[in-house]
Amino acid sequence: MTDELEAIRRQRLQEMQAQQSMSAQQEQMAVKMDAMKQEAMRQTLTPEARERLNTLKMTKPELVEQIELQLIQLAQSGKIRNKIDDAQLKKLLNQMMPVKRDMRITRR
């Protein structure tokens, strides 16, 4: 009985170690991908535009993620020749932002 328990414990320990190793690898991969994305943003955006994007990330992280991916794709395809400045980024943000509908309440 104790041999069986010991074998189960060893197996469970191996499984836990393998799981920790996988999560550590995934974390390393995520850090590496983030560093690559930040480098791409450094090459694509001016410092002012990067600052605006980082500020916006605090309130709308999903939107910023979409814009970053779009900018990386455009840069990789060669459609961006010069760095995008703050004014150009504002235009892009206005295009990407969902249209807000005005609500008007009329009383009868």
Buried (B, 14 or more C-beta within 10 A) or exposed (E): EEEEEEEEEEEEEEEEEEEEEEEEEEEEEEEEEEEEBEEBBEEBBBEEBBEBBEEBBEEBEEBBEEBBEEBBEBBEEEEBEEBBEBEBBEEBBEEEEEEEEEEEEEEE
